[in-house]
Every structure is written in C-alpha cells, then in structure tokens.
C-alpha cells in the first residue's frame, strides 16, 4: 500500500477514494498500515460530549462515548496533510472551512490539505453534524490537534537542523532557521521514514486570529465545481453492478384493504421484473424512472372506507394518534412562573403539517460481503447509523462501515432511522 496515495473523498474534482481496509482490519489497524508519517491522536470522551452538548438526544439516550484515541491529523511522507473527521458535508461548507483551520494552524498551503469526512472505518468517532456545532464546537478540538502536530514537526526539525525549536519558523510546509532560511527542512522530509504517534492530552495554546493567513479570506468552496457541474455524487447516485431499483405498489389510504391486482401491463414493460408476495407488489428495473412508470400500470382494487376526518377534527385526530411525548429536559415549576406574572393570556393555535424538505431525498445503498456490511448513506450521523444498522443485522458495530457522500441538506431530519437500508440482505 502506498502511504502517499491517501487522497480524500469529497476533496474536489481530483478526488479518489482511499484504499479500503484489509479484511478483518479495524480502523486503527488500517491507519497503521499507511507506513511512515505522523499521526496526532486526541482523547475524546467527556471533551467531545461537552463540545456537542447541544446535539439532539437520540432515541434510547446518548451512546457510550469511545475511550480510545482518535486520529484527526496525519502528515504524510509527501508532505500532504490529511484531516480526518466524523463530520459530514451537507452544504454548510466545513469541507472548506475545516481545511482552512488546518492550513493556518499547521502553516501549510491550503491546497496541500485533504479532507476525509464521515467514513466510520477511517474517521474519528463523532456524535453527528447538527446544531451549527461543527465550526464553533468541533473547530477548537481540530485546531488543538493541528497545533500539536505543528509542535511535533518543530521538535523534529530542531533535531534535524540542530538548533533550538525557538529559533525555527514554519511557513508553507517548510521549517526554516529564522536567521538563515537556507537551512530548511520540509514537513514531508520530517515525516519520511518516521512512525510517530502523538497523543494529545493537554490543549496547546492556539494561534490568535490576527495570525491567520487563510481563514477569514475568500476561498472557492471545494465542493463548488462538482456541485454546479452535476459531478457531485450523493447517496442516491451510487450504484452496484446488477443493482435494480424497486417501486412498491402503495394503497390509497392507511385503512384500505387489498382485493386484487392485474400486473400484466407492468410485466410487459421491457426489462421490468414484478415481485408479488400476497398483498405486497413491487416493480424492479435497472432505471428508477422506468420502474416508477411501470408501477403506475398496475391495475389494483382496494376497499377504501370513507374517511371521517375533516379540517374541523384533523387536529384532534393527530393528537389522538401521536406517539408518547419524550421529555428532553425538565426544570422549574410552571405554577411558580404563573404566580409571578402580572398578566396572563391563554389561547390555542393550530398549524398545518410541517415536514423537513431537504434538496436531496433520504437515500442509502447497502452491500454485504461475507461478514462485512458497507452502507453509503445520506445521514448527518454516520456513527449512529452504523450502530443502528449493526443492531438490525445482528452484526458487531466494527463489521459495519458507513460512508457518507455529499448530503444535500437535512435540518436534523437525517440523523437516524437507517436500519431499513440493510433489512433486505
């Protein structure tokens, strides 16, 4: 395996996917097979929990936080810098802004920073991308790891150049002796032949904003060209050899009772396969639009009871069938507040049904090879999705890999419920 070919998914038009882990390897073993280079690990635990305290609580409570160390930064033998993060790119721009942070704190060209995001086999554990927390809460953790990496490089350069580290200056991935810039060594030269792991336990002093040369300045977003040219791949764009798209025949209402169906017109469509299992009928084709058209050709009969709902009683119905309320937090007493009020007003307000409507629909693609499941998912929470899928399949979590391509918006609506992606194994 060539350790210098570790280029990052979603890094721009020249992107190639990183090599897949060897069979039976976990993420830590995979990183160790990369050869020479410098890895900076950060202990997560309560620090990450505090940083993401505003995140929504998933059903069943928060998962146990990992106690191992997670790599955020890698400096490769060719001088390129890899930023690994469990955050995902859903249109808000961290694929660009996080790379700017790394470039500034590590003193490397912005163009030499690659981003690898949302891959549960390769990236550090993360609670999820939500609540506008990536820059203001995760950013300082990433900057701490990057600053630690810079300190490691300066210490290595001091040994190589035989001068105190205080006399060194880093710029554009090169360390100079301040009084003699001809005496220099590149980050790549320092990483070459090295096998260094540093575990960050104390947050180092970060650069002041006034020292930034990249952050806060205009940059073309790294995903811009792919997205405006239509080359960007979302979860729904991934296809496997021999894959078919299925469109399911749906009843006209919840209480409709299936009577019979004539599928002959759908079956006559070239390339279409029809699956019937009692009341369940699905149409399959290699193209989704052909499958969608074919399912409309099925002549189905249902007993549809008359609806008793109207605009006058729909709200009562929704309250009656609503799931039990989930209390996220509780404190104080409403009675005490009412007693302190000079005036009180009570009223009831009704609103129409409102649902998230992201630009990209929910999508996931799953494949199972041997005892390993790989899922490409449109999710804001790849590690939470991994754990859900593992439970649905009965697999250990380490045997499930979730890869998150570009996500076209989510607004919190793509944080969970991906178990269905693997139920048809």
C-alpha positions in Angstrom: 0.0 0.0 0.0 1.4 3.4 -1.0 1.1 5.7 2.0 1.5 8.8 -0.1 -1.6 8.0 -2.1 -4.0 8.6 0.7 -6.2 11.2 -1.1 -9.5 12.2 0.3 -13.1 11.6 -0.7 -15.1 14.8 -1.3 -11.9 16.8 -1.7 -12.7 18.2 -5.1 -12.6 17.3 -8.8 -9.4 15.3 -8.5 -10.8 13.1 -5.7 -10.0 9.4 -5.5 -11.3 7.1 -2.8 -8.9 5.9 -0.1 -7.9 2.3 -0.2 -10.3 0.0 1.6 -9.2 -1.6 4.8 -7.9 -5.1 4.5 -10.3 -7.9 5.5 -10.6 -8.2 9.3 -8.9 -4.9 9.9 -10.3 -2.2 12.1 -9.7 1.5 11.6 -6.7 1.6 13.9 -5.0 -1.2 12.1 -5.8 0.4 8.8 -4.1 3.7 9.8 -1.1 1.8 11.0 -0.7 0.1 7.6 -0.2 3.6 6.0 3.6 3.4 6.6 5.7 6.4 7.5 4.1 9.6 8.6 2.9 11.5 11.7 -0.4 10.8 13.3 -1.8 13.1 16.1 -4.4 11.4 18.2 -6.9 13.2 20.5 -8.5 11.7 23.6 -12.3 12.4 23.2 -14.6 11.2 26.0 -16.1 14.0 28.0 -14.4 16.7 26.0 -16.3 15.8 22.9 -19.5 15.3 24.9 -19.2 18.8 26.3 -18.5 20.2 22.8 -21.6 18.6 21.4 -23.9 19.0 24.4 -26.4 20.9 22.3 -26.9 18.0 19.9 -30.3 16.3 19.9 -30.6 13.3 22.1 -31.3 10.2 20.0 -34.0 7.7 21.0 -32.7 5.5 23.7 -30.3 8.2 25.0 -26.8 9.1 24.1 -24.4 6.3 23.1 -21.4 5.5 25.2 -18.5 7.7 24.3 -15.4 6.0 23.0 -12.4 5.8 25.3 -9.8 5.1 22.7 -7.7 7.8 20.9 -8.8 9.0 17.5 -6.6 10.4 14.8 -7.6 13.9 13.5 -4.4 14.8 11.6 -1.9 12.9 9.5 1.2 14.3 7.8 2.3 12.0 5.0 5.7 11.4 3.5 4.9 13.5 0.5 4.1 16.5 2.7 0.3 16.3 2.2 -1.9 16.8 5.3 -4.9 14.6 5.9 -7.7 15.9 8.1 -9.9 13.1 9.3 -13.3 14.0 10.8 -16.5 12.2 11.5 -18.3 15.4 10.5 -20.1 15.4 7.1 -20.5 17.9 4.3 -24.2 18.8 3.9 -23.9 22.1 2.2 -22.8 24.3 5.0 -19.1 24.3 3.9 -16.9 22.5 6.6 -15.1 20.7 3.8 -13.6 24.1 3.1 -13.6 25.9 6.5 -12.0 23.0 8.4 -9.3 22.7 5.8 -8.6 26.5 6.3 -8.2 25.9 10.0 -5.7 23.1 9.4 -3.7 25.2 6.9 -3.4 28.1 9.3 -2.5 26.2 12.4 -0.1 23.9 10.7 1.5 26.6 8.5 0.9 24.6 5.3 -0.5 25.7 1.9 -4.3 25.4 1.9 -4.0 23.3 -1.3 -2.0 20.7 0.4 -4.8 19.9 2.9 -7.1 17.0 2.1 -10.4 16.3 3.8 -11.8 12.8 4.7 -15.2 13.1 6.2 -17.9 10.8 7.5 -16.3 7.4 7.0 -16.8 5.2 10.1 -13.9 2.9 9.2 -11.4 5.8 8.8 -12.6 8.8 10.7 -12.7 9.6 14.4 -16.0 8.9 16.3 -18.3 11.8 16.2 -21.8 12.4 17.6 -23.1 14.0 14.4 -23.3 17.1 12.3 -26.1 19.3 13.6 -26.9 22.4 15.6 -24.3 24.6 13.8 -21.7 23.0 16.1 -19.1 22.0 13.6 -17.1 25.3 13.4 -17.7 26.7 16.9 -17.5 23.5 18.9 -15.6 20.9 16.9 -13.3 23.5 15.4 -11.3 24.1 18.6 -10.7 20.4 19.0 -9.4 20.1 15.5 -7.2 23.2 15.9 -5.7 21.7 19.1 -4.8 18.5 17.2 -3.3 20.6 14.4 -1.3 22.8 16.8 0.0 19.7 18.5 1.1 18.3 15.1 2.9 21.6 14.4 4.8 21.3 17.7 5.8 17.7 16.8 7.2 18.9 13.5 9.1 21.8 15.0 10.7 19.4 17.6 11.7 17.0 14.8 13.1 19.9 12.8 15.1 21.2 15.8 16.8 17.7 16.0 17.4 17.6 12.2 18.8 21.2 12.0 20.5 21.1 15.4 19.1 24.3 16.7 16.6 25.1 19.5 13.0 24.9 18.4 12.5 28.5 19.5 14.8 29.6 16.6 12.6 27.9 14.0 9.9 29.4 11.8 7.3 27.3 9.9 5.8 28.5 6.6 4.1 26.7 3.7 5.1 23.3 5.0 8.7 24.2 5.4 10.7 24.8 8.7 13.4 27.4 8.5 16.1 28.5 10.8 14.9 32.1 11.4 18.4 33.7 10.9 19.2 31.6 7.9 16.4 30.5 5.6 18.8 28.4 3.5 18.8 25.9 6.4 15.4 24.3 6.0 13.6 21.0 6.1 10.1 20.2 4.7 7.3 18.5 6.6 7.5 15.7 4.2 11.2 15.1 4.8 10.5 15.1 8.6 7.7 12.6 8.2 9.6 10.3 5.8 10.8 7.1 7.5 9.1 8.1 10.7 6.4 6.2 12.6 5.2 8.7 15.1 2.0 8.7 17.1 1.4 11.6 19.5 -1.5 11.5 22.0 -2.8 15.0 22.8 -4.0 15.2 26.4 -3.4 18.9 27.1 -4.8 21.6 24.8 -1.9 23.7 23.5 -2.1 27.4 23.0 -3.8 28.2 19.7 -2.8 31.0 17.3 -4.5 34.3 17.6 -7.0 35.2 14.9 -4.6 38.1 13.8 -2.1 35.4 12.8 -4.4 33.7 10.3 -3.5 33.9 6.6 -6.1 31.5 5.2 -9.2 31.5 7.4 -11.4 34.6 7.1 -10.4 35.1 3.5 -12.4 34.3 0.4 -12.0 30.7 -0.9 -13.8 28.9 -3.6 -15.6 26.1 -1.9 -14.1 22.7 -2.5 -17.4 21.2 -3.5 -18.5 24.1 -5.7 -17.2 22.8 -9.1 -18.6 19.3 -8.6 -22.0 20.5 -7.5 -22.5 23.2 -10.2 -21.4 20.8 -12.9 -23.5 17.9 -11.7 -20.5 15.7 -11.0 -21.1 15.5 -7.2 -22.3 12.1 -6.1 -24.9 11.8 -3.4 -26.1 8.5 -1.8 -28.7 8.0 -4.4 -26.1 8.3 -7.2 -24.1 5.2 -6.1 -24.8 2.0 -8.0 -23.5 -1.5 -7.7 -23.2 -4.0 -10.6 -26.5 -5.8 -11.2 -28.5 -3.4 -9.0 -32.2 -2.9 -9.6 -34.5 -0.1 -8.4 -37.8 -1.1 -6.8 -41.0 0.8 -6.7 -43.6 -0.6 -4.3 -47.4 -0.5 -5.0 -48.9 1.6 -2.2 -52.6 1.5 -1.1 -54.5 4.8 -1.5 -55.0 5.1 2.3 -53.9 3.6 5.6 -57.1 1.6 6.1 -57.5 0.4 2.5 -57.9 -3.3 2.1 -56.3 -5.0 -0.9 -58.6 -7.0 -3.2 -56.7 -7.9 -6.3 -54.3 -6.6 -8.9 -53.6 -7.0 -12.6 -49.8 -6.7 -13.2 -49.8 -7.8 -16.8 -49.2 -4.3 -18.2 -46.2 -3.8 -15.9 -44.8 -7.1 -16.8 -45.0 -6.2 -20.5 -42.5 -3.4 -19.9 -39.1 -4.4 -21.3 -36.6 -5.2 -18.6 -39.2 -5.0 -15.8 -39.4 -7.6 -13.1 -42.5 -7.9 -10.9 -42.4 -9.4 -7.4 -45.7 -10.5 -5.8 -46.0 -11.8 -2.2 -49.6 -11.6 -1.1 -50.6 -8.0 -0.8 -47.0 -6.9 -1.4 -46.2 -6.0 -5.0 -43.0 -4.3 -6.3 -41.7 -3.4 -9.7 -38.0 -3.6 -10.4 -35.8 -2.2 -13.2 -32.3 -1.0 -13.6 -33.5 2.6 -14.1 -35.7 4.2 -11.4 -37.8 6.2 -13.7 -38.8 3.1 -15.7 -39.7 1.3 -12.5 -41.8 4.3 -11.4 -43.6 4.4 -14.7 -44.3 0.6 -14.7 -45.8 0.5 -11.2 -48.5 3.0 -12.4 -49.6 0.4 -15.0 -50.7 -2.0 -12.3 -54.5 -2.1 -12.0 -55.2 -2.7 -8.3 -58.5 -2.7 -6.5 -58.9 -1.8 -2.8 -61.8 -1.5 -0.4 -61.4 2.1 0.8 -63.6 3.0 3.8 -64.9 6.5 3.8 -62.8 9.0 5.8 -64.3 10.5 8.9 -61.6 13.3 9.0 -62.1 16.9 8.1 -60.5 20.2 8.5 -62.5 20.5 11.7 -61.4 17.3 13.5 -58.0 16.6 12.0 -56.1 18.2 14.9 -57.9 16.1 17.4 -57.1 13.0 15.4 -53.4 13.9 15.2 -53.3 14.4 18.9 -55.0 11.1 19.5 -52.7 9.0 17.3 -49.5 10.9 18.2 -46.7 8.8 19.8 -45.9 9.4 23.5 -44.1 12.6 24.3 -40.4 12.5 25.0 -39.1 14.9 27.6 -35.6 16.0 26.8 -35.0 18.2 29.9 -37.1 19.4 32.8 -36.7 22.0 35.5 -38.6 24.7 37.4 -42.3 24.9 38.0 -44.8 26.5 35.7 -47.0 27.3 38.7 -44.3 29.5 40.1 -43.9 31.3 36.9 -47.7 32.0 36.6 -47.7 33.3 40.1 -45.1 35.9 39.2 -46.9 37.1 36.1 -48.7 40.4 36.2 -50.9 39.4 33.4 -51.7 36.0 31.8 -53.2 35.1 28.4 -54.2 31.7 27.2 -55.0 30.7 23.6 -54.9 27.7 21.3 -53.2 27.8 18.0 -53.5 25.4 15.1 -51.0 24.9 12.2 -50.7 22.7 9.2 -48.5 19.7 9.0 -44.8 20.7 8.5 -42.0 18.3 7.5 -38.4 18.7 6.6 -37.9 19.1 2.9 -34.1 18.9 2.1 -33.0 19.3 -1.5 -31.7 15.7 -1.5 -34.2 13.0 -0.5 -33.3 10.3 2.0 -31.2 7.6 0.4 -28.9 4.7 1.3 -27.2 1.9 -0.5 -26.1 -1.3 1.3 -24.0 -4.2 0.3 -23.0 -7.2 2.4 -19.9 -9.2 1.5 -19.1 -12.0 3.9 -19.4 -10.7 7.4 -18.9 -7.1 6.5 -21.7 -4.6 5.6 -20.9 -1.3 3.7 -23.5 1.4 3.5 -23.4 4.6 1.5 -25.9 6.8 3.4 -27.3 10.3 3.3 -27.0 10.9 7.0 -25.9 13.6 9.4 -24.9 10.9 11.9 -22.8 8.2 10.3 -21.7 6.6 13.6 -25.2 6.5 14.9 -26.4 5.0 11.7 -23.6 2.4 11.9 -24.8 1.3 15.3 -28.5 1.1 14.2 -27.6 -0.9 11.1 -25.4 -3.3 13.2 -28.3 -3.9 15.6 -30.7 -4.5 12.7 -28.4 -7.0 11.1 -27.1 -8.6 14.3 -23.6 -7.6 13.3 -20.9 -6.2 15.6 -20.5 -2.5 15.0 -16.9 -2.9 13.7 -18.3 -5.1 10.9 -20.5 -2.2 9.6 -18.9 0.6 7.6 -21.0 3.7 6.8 -19.6 6.1 4.1 -21.3 9.5 3.9 -21.0 11.1 0.5 -22.3 14.7 0.0 -25.5 15.3 1.8 -28.0 17.7 0.2 -29.4 19.3 3.3 -31.0 17.7 6.3 -32.0 20.2 9.0 -31.9 17.4 11.6 -34.1 15.1 9.5 -31.2 12.8 8.5 -29.9 11.9 11.9 -31.3 8.3 12.4 -33.6 5.6 11.1 -31.3 3.9 8.6 -32.0 0.4 9.7 -34.1 -0.2 6.7 -31.1 0.2 4.4 -29.9 -3.3 5.3 -33.1 -5.2 6.0 -33.2 -6.8 2.6 -29.9 -8.7 2.9 
